[in-house]
Amino acid sequence: MRALFTLLMTTLMALAITACNGVEVRPTETDTFAAGNYRYYSWRSEPIVNTANSRDPMYRLDPILRQAINTALQAKGYVHDAQRAQFSVDYLFAEGIRDGVEGAEASNLSTHPGVVPNRNIDQASIDNAIAMGALKETRNIGIQLNDVGRKEEVWRVIITKLVDDVNIAEDSRLYKSVSSAVDQGMRSLPSAQ
């Protein structure tokens, strides 16, 4: 009985952590992609090369994002082969801001004294409403898969991640963050036949 309880609690904790990871995923339907029976892919564009020694974060993000997408596709059985490519991969990256709204009950100040049972909001709820009501910086990645022969999109996913640390200096931490979001975004993509 205790082992069942431990397993249940572990599963619930894992689901809670996954649900609160700050990643929103919006994939398209996979019917068109699945009908293509794809196995080989290539990149639609060449990797970005920093010839001017720019400090633009895109130069740092491009190889990390490409590696995360390659890893996710290869884990599903797809093969990166430009000569035999049946579909191409492309991505779009954009920074954004999510506009939160402060809740009406987010203030613990009242001009009217009194007690109303079950109507007062506890301090934790007030703090959460204020924290979640602020502007949140996001990173948005659009991954698009295109049929090479027909030159049309066959699948797409938009991944929006709340930024918890803007100044990640280590590439390994950045890769872990990006890879986790890409894995979650590509979860609905079917495996290679």
C-alpha positions in Angstrom: 0.0 0.0 0.0 2.8 2.4 0.9 4.6 1.6 -2.4 1.4 2.5 -4.3 1.1 5.7 -2.4 4.7 6.6 -3.1 4.3 5.9 -6.8 1.1 8.0 -7.0 2.8 10.9 -5.2 5.9 10.7 -7.5 3.7 10.7 -10.6 1.7 13.7 -9.4 4.8 15.6 -8.5 6.3 14.9 -12.0 3.1 16.1 -13.6 3.0 19.2 -11.5 6.6 20.1 -12.4 5.9 19.5 -16.1 2.8 21.6 -16.0 4.6 24.5 -14.4 7.6 24.7 -16.7 6.6 27.9 -18.4 6.5 26.4 -21.9 3.4 26.7 -24.1 3.2 24.5 -27.2 0.9 25.0 -30.2 1.5 22.3 -32.8 -0.6 21.8 -36.0 -2.3 18.5 -36.9 0.1 15.8 -37.9 -2.2 14.1 -40.6 -0.5 15.7 -43.6 3.0 15.0 -42.2 2.1 11.4 -41.3 0.7 10.8 -44.8 4.1 11.7 -46.4 5.9 8.7 -44.8 9.0 10.9 -44.4 12.4 9.5 -43.2 15.1 11.9 -44.5 15.4 15.6 -43.9 17.7 18.6 -44.5 17.9 22.1 -43.3 16.2 24.7 -45.4 18.9 27.3 -44.7 22.6 27.2 -43.8 23.7 27.8 -40.3 24.3 31.5 -39.3 27.9 32.5 -39.4 29.1 35.4 -37.2 31.6 37.1 -39.6 31.4 40.5 -38.0 31.9 39.3 -34.4 28.4 40.6 -33.5 27.1 40.2 -29.9 23.6 39.4 -31.2 22.3 36.4 -29.2 21.0 34.8 -32.4 24.6 33.8 -33.3 24.8 31.9 -30.1 21.3 30.5 -30.2 21.4 29.2 -33.9 23.8 26.2 -33.4 22.1 25.3 -30.1 18.7 25.4 -31.6 19.8 23.4 -34.6 21.4 20.8 -32.4 18.3 20.5 -30.2 16.0 20.0 -33.3 18.4 17.5 -34.9 18.5 15.5 -31.6 14.7 15.5 -31.3 14.2 14.4 -35.0 16.9 11.7 -34.8 15.3 10.4 -31.6 12.1 9.9 -33.6 14.0 8.0 -36.3 14.5 10.7 -38.9 17.9 10.9 -40.7 19.7 14.1 -41.6 20.7 13.5 -45.2 20.6 16.5 -47.6 20.9 14.3 -50.7 17.9 12.2 -50.0 15.8 14.8 -48.0 12.1 14.4 -48.3 11.3 17.3 -46.0 13.2 20.4 -44.9 13.4 22.0 -41.5 13.3 25.7 -40.8 12.8 27.8 -37.7 11.9 31.3 -36.7 13.0 32.9 -33.4 11.5 36.0 -31.8 11.5 37.6 -28.5 8.2 38.7 -27.0 6.4 40.0 -24.0 3.3 38.4 -22.5 1.1 41.0 -21.0 -0.3 39.8 -17.7 -3.3 41.4 -16.0 -3.4 42.1 -12.3 -6.3 40.5 -10.6 -9.0 42.6 -9.0 -8.5 40.8 -5.7 -4.8 41.5 -5.7 -4.9 44.2 -3.1 -5.2 43.5 0.6 -6.2 47.1 1.3 -9.9 47.7 1.9 -11.6 51.0 2.6 -14.5 49.2 4.3 -13.9 47.5 7.6 -15.7 44.2 8.1 -15.6 40.5 8.0 -17.1 38.5 5.2 -16.7 34.7 5.8 -15.1 32.9 2.8 -14.7 36.1 0.9 -11.3 37.2 2.0 -8.3 36.2 -0.2 -5.3 34.8 1.6 -1.9 36.5 1.2 -0.5 33.7 -1.0 -3.3 34.2 -3.6 -2.7 37.9 -3.5 1.1 37.5 -4.1 0.5 35.0 -6.9 -2.0 37.4 -8.6 0.6 40.2 -8.5 3.5 38.0 -9.7 1.5 36.5 -12.5 -0.1 39.8 -13.5 3.2 41.5 -14.5 4.8 41.6 -17.9 6.7 38.4 -18.7 9.5 38.2 -21.2 9.2 35.3 -23.6 11.2 33.5 -26.3 9.2 32.2 -29.2 10.4 29.5 -31.6 8.5 28.5 -34.7 9.6 25.2 -36.2 8.3 24.4 -39.7 8.7 21.2 -41.7 8.2 21.6 -45.5 7.8 18.9 -48.1 10.8 19.3 -50.4 9.0 18.1 -53.6 5.8 20.1 -53.2 7.5 23.0 -51.5 4.7 23.4 -48.9 4.4 23.3 -45.2 3.4 19.9 -43.8 3.8 20.5 -40.0 4.5 23.4 -37.7 4.8 24.1 -34.0 5.0 27.4 -32.1 6.9 27.1 -28.8 6.6 30.0 -26.3 8.8 29.8 -23.2 8.7 32.3 -20.3 12.2 33.6 -19.7 13.4 32.8 -16.2 17.0 33.9 -16.7 17.8 36.3 -19.4 21.5 36.2 -18.8 22.4 32.5 -19.2 26.1 32.6 -19.8 26.9 28.9 -20.1 26.0 27.2 -23.4 25.2 24.0 -21.6 22.5 25.6 -19.5 21.1 27.3 -22.6 21.1 24.0 -24.5 19.3 22.3 -21.7 16.6 25.0 -21.6 16.2 25.1 -25.4 16.3 21.3 -25.8 13.6 20.8 -23.2 11.3 23.2 -24.9 12.0 21.7 -28.4 11.4 18.2 -27.1 8.1 19.3 -25.6 7.2 21.1 -28.9 8.0 18.1 -31.1 6.3 15.5 -28.9 3.2 15.3 -31.1 5.3 14.7 -34.3 5.0 11.1 -35.4 8.1 8.9 -35.5 9.7 7.8 -38.8 8.2 4.8 -40.5 
